Structures are given as C-alpha cells and as structure tokens.
Amino acid sequence: MTTWDEVRGLVQAHLEAARRRRPAIPARLELKKALLLTKPSLLVLPRVQLVLSRPEERLIVYGTLAPEGEYHHLLADLPATWEVCTIRGYMGTYRGYKAFQWHPGGPEHQAWLVTSPALPERCARLDRFEGQAYRRRLIPARLRTCLVIAQIYEAKRFV
C-alpha cells in the first residue's frame, strides 16, 4: 500500500522537474502542509490541480493495452473514460514490447489515462498478464492542467 509520504514525494518530484529548478524550502513546506491539512481528494496549486483521490481507479497505458494495441481487448470492455495524458520517464523495449520507467526528470511521453470504478477488480488479471517483468506502481500524470496520481505497469528493466 502506498503511503501519503510516497504520494507527496511523487508529486513534488514531478513539479520540481516540470519547473526545472530546485524548489525553495518554503514551497516544500507549503505543499507538505497543504497535503496534511486537506482530505485526500483535490488540492489546488497555482495553475496546477492535484487530483489525489481514487488512484486505484486510474491506469496509465502506453503499449499493447492502449487503443489499437495488440492486447487492448483486456481493457476494451471496461466501462471507462480514455484520455490522452503525459508521463515523464524513459521509454524502451523489453522482449520486443514497449517498456517504461518513471523518472521525474525524464522526457515527456504521451500515454492513455484509463479511469474506471471497475478497474480494481481487473487488476489481478492484468498483474498476471504483465507478469514478473513489470510491476504496477503509482506515478503522476499530466492531464491538461491537472496532475493526477495513477497506476502504471513499469518495466523492471529494459533496453
């Protein structure tokens, strides 16, 4: 289970990389204070909304699970919204398939954000499909003017 400290760290790393500068200590304290004082739902910062609620209902897909991907049928029947989003990190391949590793200072890549209340029931099946080479974890994704926390299958290694 991911803790709020881990989520806060993800958000801070993403915002710092997006600003391409080291934040001043007061900005870190403001973000920490805001996260501690608000309920885990929606936090508004200047020009960026942080959506922290229900990350288990969000999945970022970038390869074979994406629309027109070879294994899209594993998600196609899910009652969900599909939106283009941006993620930061490194894209490579593993055994001929796309592989991604999150890094806050990495280049931006387009992906799909799938949002569905039915997603948590599908995760065990997707975990088996992805196998040992990928792990499901939380990362931030940019969706227009929002920064959302969502799950992604991250490659443990790639070339």
mmCIF file of the C-alpha atoms, coordinates in Angstrom:
data_MODEL
# 
_entry.id   MODEL 
# 
loop_
_atom_site.group_PDB 
_atom_site.id 
_atom_site.type_symbol 
_atom_site.label_atom_id 
_atom_site.label_alt_id 
_atom_site.label_comp_id 
_atom_site.label_asym_id 
_atom_site.label_entity_id 
_atom_site.label_seq_id 
_atom_site.pdbx_PDB_ins_code 
_atom_site.Cartn_x 
_atom_site.Cartn_y 
_atom_site.Cartn_z 
_atom_site.occupancy 
_atom_site.B_iso_or_equiv 
_atom_site.pdbx_formal_charge 
_atom_site.auth_seq_id 
_atom_site.auth_comp_id 
_atom_site.auth_asym_id 
_atom_site.auth_atom_id 
_atom_site.pdbx_PDB_model_num 
ATOM 1   C CA . MET A 1 1   ? 0.000   0.000   0.000   1.00 0.00 ? 1   MET A CA 1 
ATOM 2   C CA . THR A 1 2   ? 1.319   3.408   -0.944  1.00 0.00 ? 2   THR A CA 1 
ATOM 3   C CA . THR A 1 3   ? 1.626   5.961   1.844   1.00 0.00 ? 3   THR A CA 1 
ATOM 4   C CA . TRP A 1 4   ? 0.819   9.668   1.621   1.00 0.00 ? 4   TRP A CA 1 
ATOM 5   C CA . ASP A 1 5   ? 4.534   10.401  2.065   1.00 0.00 ? 5   ASP A CA 1 
ATOM 6   C CA . GLU A 1 6   ? 5.243   8.415   -1.111  1.00 0.00 ? 6   GLU A CA 1 
ATOM 7   C CA . VAL A 1 7   ? 2.453   10.208  -2.999  1.00 0.00 ? 7   VAL A CA 1 
ATOM 8   C CA . ARG A 1 8   ? 3.723   13.573  -1.774  1.00 0.00 ? 8   ARG A CA 1 
ATOM 9   C CA . GLY A 1 9   ? 7.229   12.628  -2.950  1.00 0.00 ? 9   GLY A CA 1 
ATOM 10  C CA . LEU A 1 10  ? 5.917   11.682  -6.406  1.00 0.00 ? 10  LEU A CA 1 
ATOM 11  C CA . VAL A 1 11  ? 4.056   14.954  -6.752  1.00 0.00 ? 11  VAL A CA 1 
ATOM 12  C CA . GLN A 1 12  ? 6.984   17.039  -5.520  1.00 0.00 ? 12  GLN A CA 1 
ATOM 13  C CA . ALA A 1 13  ? 9.429   15.312  -7.872  1.00 0.00 ? 13  ALA A CA 1 
ATOM 14  C CA . HIS A 1 14  ? 7.111   15.834  -10.833 1.00 0.00 ? 14  HIS A CA 1 
ATOM 15  C CA . LEU A 1 15  ? 6.508   19.506  -10.051 1.00 0.00 ? 15  LEU A CA 1 
ATOM 16  C CA . GLU A 1 16  ? 10.216  20.155  -9.479  1.00 0.00 ? 16  GLU A CA 1 
ATOM 17  C CA . ALA A 1 17  ? 11.105  18.541  -12.806 1.00 0.00 ? 17  ALA A CA 1 
ATOM 18  C CA . ALA A 1 18  ? 8.367   20.483  -14.587 1.00 0.00 ? 18  ALA A CA 1 
ATOM 19  C CA . ARG A 1 19  ? 9.717   23.742  -13.173 1.00 0.00 ? 19  ARG A CA 1 
ATOM 20  C CA . ARG A 1 20  ? 13.290  22.594  -13.986 1.00 0.00 ? 20  ARG A CA 1 
ATOM 21  C CA . ARG A 1 21  ? 14.633  24.177  -10.865 1.00 0.00 ? 21  ARG A CA 1 
ATOM 22  C CA . ARG A 1 22  ? 15.096  23.289  -7.246  1.00 0.00 ? 22  ARG A CA 1 
ATOM 23  C CA . PRO A 1 23  ? 12.169  24.488  -5.173  1.00 0.00 ? 23  PRO A CA 1 
ATOM 24  C CA . ALA A 1 24  ? 12.730  26.809  -2.277  1.00 0.00 ? 24  ALA A CA 1 
ATOM 25  C CA . ILE A 1 25  ? 12.261  25.221  1.112   1.00 0.00 ? 25  ILE A CA 1 
ATOM 26  C CA . PRO A 1 26  ? 9.078   27.226  1.842   1.00 0.00 ? 26  PRO A CA 1 
ATOM 27  C CA . ALA A 1 27  ? 7.403   25.738  -1.273  1.00 0.00 ? 27  ALA A CA 1 
ATOM 28  C CA . ARG A 1 28  ? 8.109   22.247  0.042   1.00 0.00 ? 28  ARG A CA 1 
ATOM 29  C CA . LEU A 1 29  ? 6.714   23.191  3.416   1.00 0.00 ? 29  LEU A CA 1 
ATOM 30  C CA . GLU A 1 30  ? 3.592   24.684  1.826   1.00 0.00 ? 30  GLU A CA 1 
ATOM 31  C CA . LEU A 1 31  ? 2.950   21.526  -0.199  1.00 0.00 ? 31  LEU A CA 1 
ATOM 32  C CA . LYS A 1 32  ? 3.551   19.306  2.819   1.00 0.00 ? 32  LYS A CA 1 
ATOM 33  C CA . LYS A 1 33  ? 1.277   21.451  4.977   1.00 0.00 ? 33  LYS A CA 1 
ATOM 34  C CA . ALA A 1 34  ? -1.428  21.508  2.289   1.00 0.00 ? 34  ALA A CA 1 
ATOM 35  C CA . LEU A 1 35  ? -1.328  17.728  1.901   1.00 0.00 ? 35  LEU A CA 1 
ATOM 36  C CA . LEU A 1 36  ? -1.529  17.212  5.632   1.00 0.00 ? 36  LEU A CA 1 
ATOM 37  C CA . LEU A 1 37  ? -4.373  19.680  6.133   1.00 0.00 ? 37  LEU A CA 1 
ATOM 38  C CA . THR A 1 38  ? -6.612  18.589  3.255   1.00 0.00 ? 38  THR A CA 1 
ATOM 39  C CA . LYS A 1 39  ? -8.578  15.444  2.735   1.00 0.00 ? 39  LYS A CA 1 
ATOM 40  C CA . PRO A 1 40  ? -7.136  13.180  0.033   1.00 0.00 ? 40  PRO A CA 1 
ATOM 41  C CA . SER A 1 41  ? -9.318  14.437  -2.786  1.00 0.00 ? 41  SER A CA 1 
ATOM 42  C CA . LEU A 1 42  ? -8.393  17.587  -4.685  1.00 0.00 ? 42  LEU A CA 1 
ATOM 43  C CA . LEU A 1 43  ? -5.689  20.110  -3.950  1.00 0.00 ? 43  LEU A CA 1 
ATOM 44  C CA . VAL A 1 44  ? -5.291  23.287  -5.996  1.00 0.00 ? 44  VAL A CA 1 
ATOM 45  C CA . LEU A 1 45  ? -1.920  24.933  -6.548  1.00 0.00 ? 45  LEU A CA 1 
ATOM 46  C CA . PRO A 1 46  ? -1.196  27.844  -8.869  1.00 0.00 ? 46  PRO A CA 1 
ATOM 47  C CA . ARG A 1 47  ? -2.030  26.755  -12.442 1.00 0.00 ? 47  ARG A CA 1 
ATOM 48  C CA . VAL A 1 48  ? -1.999  23.055  -11.480 1.00 0.00 ? 48  VAL A CA 1 
ATOM 49  C CA . GLN A 1 49  ? -4.709  20.968  -9.875  1.00 0.00 ? 49  GLN A CA 1 
ATOM 50  C CA . LEU A 1 50  ? -3.508  17.901  -7.994  1.00 0.00 ? 50  LEU A CA 1 
ATOM 51  C CA . VAL A 1 51  ? -6.051  15.107  -8.145  1.00 0.00 ? 51  VAL A CA 1 
ATOM 52  C CA . LEU A 1 52  ? -5.161  12.627  -5.432  1.00 0.00 ? 52  LEU A CA 1 
ATOM 53  C CA . SER A 1 53  ? -8.443  10.777  -4.971  1.00 0.00 ? 53  SER A CA 1 
ATOM 54  C CA . ARG A 1 54  ? -9.088  7.209   -6.139  1.00 0.00 ? 54  ARG A CA 1 
ATOM 55  C CA . PRO A 1 55  ? -5.761  6.368   -7.843  1.00 0.00 ? 55  PRO A CA 1 
ATOM 56  C CA . GLU A 1 56  ? -6.855  2.714   -7.864  1.00 0.00 ? 56  GLU A CA 1 
ATOM 57  C CA . GLU A 1 57  ? -9.479  3.680   -10.464 1.00 0.00 ? 57  GLU A CA 1 
ATOM 58  C CA . ARG A 1 58  ? -6.862  5.087   -12.857 1.00 0.00 ? 58  ARG A CA 1 
ATOM 59  C CA . LEU A 1 59  ? -4.408  3.228   -15.084 1.00 0.00 ? 59  LEU A CA 1 
ATOM 60  C CA . ILE A 1 60  ? -1.880  4.707   -17.497 1.00 0.00 ? 60  ILE A CA 1 
ATOM 61  C CA . VAL A 1 61  ? -1.354  2.578   -20.604 1.00 0.00 ? 61  VAL A CA 1 
ATOM 62  C CA . TYR A 1 62  ? 1.290   3.194   -23.249 1.00 0.00 ? 62  TYR A CA 1 
ATOM 63  C CA . GLY A 1 63  ? 1.857   -0.006  -25.239 1.00 0.00 ? 63  GLY A CA 1 
ATOM 64  C CA . THR A 1 64  ? -0.105  -3.123  -26.081 1.00 0.00 ? 64  THR A CA 1 
ATOM 65  C CA . LEU A 1 65  ? -3.004  -2.221  -23.742 1.00 0.00 ? 65  LEU A CA 1 
ATOM 66  C CA . ALA A 1 66  ? -3.544  1.160   -25.453 1.00 0.00 ? 66  ALA A CA 1 
ATOM 67  C CA . PRO A 1 67  ? -6.209  1.617   -28.146 1.00 0.00 ? 67  PRO A CA 1 
ATOM 68  C CA . GLU A 1 68  ? -5.172  -0.241  -31.308 1.00 0.00 ? 68  GLU A CA 1 
ATOM 69  C CA . GLY A 1 69  ? -2.651  -2.195  -29.200 1.00 0.00 ? 69  GLY A CA 1 
ATOM 70  C CA . GLU A 1 70  ? -2.310  -5.957  -29.520 1.00 0.00 ? 70  GLU A CA 1 
ATOM 71  C CA . TYR A 1 71  ? -3.879  -6.622  -26.090 1.00 0.00 ? 71  TYR A CA 1 
ATOM 72  C CA . HIS A 1 72  ? -6.295  -3.694  -25.881 1.00 0.00 ? 72  HIS A CA 1 
ATOM 73  C CA . HIS A 1 73  ? -9.154  -6.223  -25.616 1.00 0.00 ? 73  HIS A CA 1 
ATOM 74  C CA . LEU A 1 74  ? -8.112  -6.790  -21.956 1.00 0.00 ? 74  LEU A CA 1 
ATOM 75  C CA . LEU A 1 75  ? -9.453  -3.303  -21.157 1.00 0.00 ? 75  LEU A CA 1 
ATOM 76  C CA . ALA A 1 76  ? -11.843 -2.596  -24.057 1.00 0.00 ? 76  ALA A CA 1 
ATOM 77  C CA . ASP A 1 77  ? -14.941 -3.974  -22.304 1.00 0.00 ? 77  ASP A CA 1 
ATOM 78  C CA . LEU A 1 78  ? -14.295 -1.893  -19.162 1.00 0.00 ? 78  LEU A CA 1 
ATOM 79  C CA . PRO A 1 79  ? -16.783 0.967   -18.665 1.00 0.00 ? 79  PRO A CA 1 
ATOM 80  C CA . ALA A 1 80  ? -14.129 3.689   -18.663 1.00 0.00 ? 80  ALA A CA 1 
ATOM 81  C CA . THR A 1 81  ? -13.068 7.076   -19.936 1.00 0.00 ? 81  THR A CA 1 
ATOM 82  C CA . TRP A 1 82  ? -9.901  7.204   -22.036 1.00 0.00 ? 82  TRP A CA 1 
ATOM 83  C CA . GLU A 1 83  ? -7.927  10.452  -22.149 1.00 0.00 ? 83  GLU A CA 1 
ATOM 84  C CA . VAL A 1 84  ? -4.527  11.336  -23.550 1.00 0.00 ? 84  VAL A CA 1 
ATOM 85  C CA . CYS A 1 85  ? -2.066  12.215  -20.801 1.00 0.00 ? 85  CYS A CA 1 
ATOM 86  C CA . THR A 1 86  ? 1.646   12.970  -20.451 1.00 0.00 ? 86  THR A CA 1 
ATOM 87  C CA . ILE A 1 87  ? 4.084   11.000  -18.312 1.00 0.00 ? 87  ILE A CA 1 
ATOM 88  C CA . ARG A 1 88  ? 7.774   11.581  -17.569 1.00 0.00 ? 88  ARG A CA 1 
ATOM 89  C CA . GLY A 1 89  ? 10.440  8.925   -17.743 1.00 0.00 ? 89  GLY A CA 1 
ATOM 90  C CA . TYR A 1 90  ? 12.277  6.672   -20.124 1.00 0.00 ? 90  TYR A CA 1 
ATOM 91  C CA . MET A 1 91  ? 10.709  4.540   -22.834 1.00 0.00 ? 91  MET A CA 1 
ATOM 92  C CA . GLY A 1 92  ? 12.458  1.461   -24.119 1.00 0.00 ? 92  GLY A CA 1 
ATOM 93  C CA . THR A 1 93  ? 11.667  -2.120  -25.052 1.00 0.00 ? 93  THR A CA 1 
ATOM 94  C CA . TYR A 1 94  ? 11.628  -5.434  -23.254 1.00 0.00 ? 94  TYR A CA 1 
ATOM 95  C CA . ARG A 1 95  ? 11.362  -8.616  -25.351 1.00 0.00 ? 95  ARG A CA 1 
ATOM 96  C CA . GLY A 1 96  ? 10.013  -6.583  -28.258 1.00 0.00 ? 96  GLY A CA 1 
ATOM 97  C CA . TYR A 1 97  ? 7.333   -4.746  -26.259 1.00 0.00 ? 97  TYR A CA 1 
ATOM 98  C CA . LYS A 1 98  ? 7.265   -1.140  -25.104 1.00 0.00 ? 98  LYS A CA 1 
ATOM 99  C CA . ALA A 1 99  ? 8.653   -0.661  -21.635 1.00 0.00 ? 99  ALA A CA 1 
ATOM 100 C CA . PHE A 1 100 ? 8.569   2.442   -19.457 1.00 0.00 ? 100 PHE A CA 1 
ATOM 101 C CA . GLN A 1 101 ? 10.382  3.530   -16.308 1.00 0.00 ? 101 GLN A CA 1 
ATOM 102 C CA . TRP A 1 102 ? 9.195   6.614   -14.452 1.00 0.00 ? 102 TRP A CA 1 
ATOM 103 C CA . HIS A 1 103 ? 11.713  9.348   -13.721 1.00 0.00 ? 103 HIS A CA 1 
ATOM 104 C CA . PRO A 1 104 ? 10.648  12.895  -12.785 1.00 0.00 ? 104 PRO A CA 1 
ATOM 105 C CA . GLY A 1 105 ? 13.430  14.468  -14.841 1.00 0.00 ? 105 GLY A CA 1 
ATOM 106 C CA . GLY A 1 106 ? 12.939  12.219  -17.868 1.00 0.00 ? 106 GLY A CA 1 
ATOM 107 C CA . PRO A 1 107 ? 11.457  13.250  -21.184 1.00 0.00 ? 107 PRO A CA 1 
ATOM 108 C CA . GLU A 1 108 ? 7.705   13.532  -21.617 1.00 0.00 ? 108 GLU A CA 1 
ATOM 109 C CA . HIS A 1 109 ? 5.752   10.778  -23.376 1.00 0.00 ? 109 HIS A CA 1 
ATOM 110 C CA . GLN A 1 110 ? 2.119   10.623  -24.404 1.00 0.00 ? 110 GLN A CA 1 
ATOM 111 C CA . ALA A 1 111 ? 0.063   7.792   -22.969 1.00 0.00 ? 111 ALA A CA 1 
ATOM 112 C CA . TRP A 1 112 ? -3.566  6.975   -22.226 1.00 0.00 ? 112 TRP A CA 1 
ATOM 113 C CA . LEU A 1 113 ? -5.233  7.531   -18.866 1.00 0.00 ? 113 LEU A CA 1 
ATOM 114 C CA . VAL A 1 114 ? -7.997  4.989   -18.286 1.00 0.00 ? 114 VAL A CA 1 
ATOM 115 C CA . THR A 1 115 ? -10.430 5.860   -15.494 1.00 0.00 ? 115 THR A CA 1 
ATOM 116 C CA . SER A 1 116 ? -12.986 3.338   -14.276 1.00 0.00 ? 116 SER A CA 1 
ATOM 117 C CA . PRO A 1 117 ? -14.582 2.377   -10.951 1.00 0.00 ? 117 PRO A CA 1 
ATOM 118 C CA . ALA A 1 118 ? -14.403 -1.243  -12.218 1.00 0.00 ? 118 ALA A CA 1 
ATOM 119 C CA . LEU A 1 119 ? -10.612 -1.143  -12.633 1.00 0.00 ? 119 LEU A CA 1 
ATOM 120 C CA . PRO A 1 120 ? -9.699  -2.506  -9.156  1.00 0.00 ? 120 PRO A CA 1 
ATOM 121 C CA . GLU A 1 121 ? -11.448 -5.809  -9.961  1.00 0.00 ? 121 GLU A CA 1 
ATOM 122 C CA . ARG A 1 122 ? -9.457  -6.081  -13.199 1.00 0.00 ? 122 ARG A CA 1 
ATOM 123 C CA . CYS A 1 123 ? -6.013  -5.529  -11.626 1.00 0.00 ? 123 CYS A CA 1 
ATOM 124 C CA . ALA A 1 124 ? -5.333  -9.133  -10.569 1.00 0.00 ? 124 ALA A CA 1 
ATOM 125 C CA . ARG A 1 125 ? -5.933  -10.290 -14.159 1.00 0.00 ? 125 ARG A CA 1 
ATOM 126 C CA . LEU A 1 126 ? -3.707  -7.517  -15.528 1.00 0.00 ? 126 LEU A CA 1 
ATOM 127 C CA . ASP A 1 127 ? -0.981  -8.334  -12.983 1.00 0.00 ? 127 ASP A CA 1 
ATOM 128 C CA . ARG A 1 128 ? -0.937  -11.951 -14.222 1.00 0.00 ? 128 ARG A CA 1 
ATOM 129 C CA . PHE A 1 129 ? -0.870  -10.751 -17.836 1.00 0.00 ? 129 PHE A CA 1 
ATOM 130 C CA . GLU A 1 130 ? 2.033   -8.349  -17.272 1.00 0.00 ? 130 GLU A CA 1 
ATOM 131 C CA . GLY A 1 131 ? 3.990   -10.994 -15.365 1.00 0.00 ? 131 GLY A CA 1 
ATOM 132 C CA . GLN A 1 132 ? 7.253   -10.669 -13.474 1.00 0.00 ? 132 GLN A CA 1 
ATOM 133 C CA . ALA A 1 133 ? 8.893   -8.214  -15.908 1.00 0.00 ? 133 ALA A CA 1 
ATOM 134 C CA . TYR A 1 134 ? 6.532   -5.363  -14.976 1.00 0.00 ? 134 TYR A CA 1 
ATOM 135 C CA . ARG A 1 135 ? 5.340   -4.003  -11.659 1.00 0.00 ? 135 ARG A CA 1 
ATOM 136 C CA . ARG A 1 136 ? 2.241   -1.925  -11.005 1.00 0.00 ? 136 ARG A CA 1 
ATOM 137 C CA . ARG A 1 137 ? 3.016   1.330   -9.202  1.00 0.00 ? 137 ARG A CA 1 
ATOM 138 C CA . LEU A 1 138 ? 1.716   4.863   -8.770  1.00 0.00 ? 138 LEU A CA 1 
ATOM 139 C CA . ILE A 1 139 ? 3.129   7.800   -10.719 1.00 0.00 ? 139 ILE A CA 1 
ATOM 140 C CA . PRO A 1 140 ? 1.926   11.317  -11.549 1.00 0.00 ? 140 PRO A CA 1 
ATOM 141 C CA . ALA A 1 141 ? 0.494   12.007  -14.996 1.00 0.00 ? 141 ALA A CA 1 
ATOM 142 C CA . ARG A 1 142 ? -0.357  15.377  -16.519 1.00 0.00 ? 142 ARG A CA 1 
ATOM 143 C CA . LEU A 1 143 ? -3.846  15.707  -17.919 1.00 0.00 ? 143 LEU A CA 1 
ATOM 144 C CA . ARG A 1 144 ? -4.296  19.194  -19.370 1.00 0.00 ? 144 ARG A CA 1 
ATOM 145 C CA . THR A 1 145 ? -3.954  21.457  -16.297 1.00 0.00 ? 145 THR A CA 1 
ATOM 146 C CA . CYS A 1 146 ? -4.264  18.608  -13.789 1.00 0.00 ? 146 CYS A CA 1 
ATOM 147 C CA . LEU A 1 147 ? -1.672  16.379  -12.236 1.00 0.00 ? 147 LEU A CA 1 
ATOM 148 C CA . VAL A 1 148 ? -3.248  13.038  -11.320 1.00 0.00 ? 148 VAL A CA 1 
ATOM 149 C CA . ILE A 1 149 ? -1.859  10.069  -9.458  1.00 0.00 ? 149 ILE A CA 1 
ATOM 150 C CA . ALA A 1 150 ? -2.474  6.835   -11.349 1.00 0.00 ? 150 ALA A CA 1 
ATOM 151 C CA . GLN A 1 151 ? -1.210  3.293   -11.646 1.00 0.00 ? 151 GLN A CA 1 
ATOM 152 C CA . ILE A 1 152 ? 1.112   2.189   -14.420 1.00 0.00 ? 152 ILE A CA 1 
ATOM 153 C CA . TYR A 1 153 ? 2.887   -1.018  -15.342 1.00 0.00 ? 153 TYR A CA 1 
ATOM 154 C CA . GLU A 1 154 ? 6.545   -0.104  -15.117 1.00 0.00 ? 154 GLU A CA 1 
ATOM 155 C CA . ALA A 1 155 ? 9.257   -2.317  -16.566 1.00 0.00 ? 155 ALA A CA 1 
ATOM 156 C CA . LYS A 1 156 ? 11.743  -3.641  -14.056 1.00 0.00 ? 156 LYS A CA 1 
ATOM 157 C CA . ARG A 1 157 ? 14.397  -3.395  -16.778 1.00 0.00 ? 157 ARG A CA 1 
ATOM 158 C CA . PHE A 1 158 ? 14.596  -2.675  -20.492 1.00 0.00 ? 158 PHE A CA 1 
ATOM 159 C CA . VAL A 1 159 ? 16.927  -1.705  -23.330 1.00 0.00 ? 159 VAL A CA 1 
# 
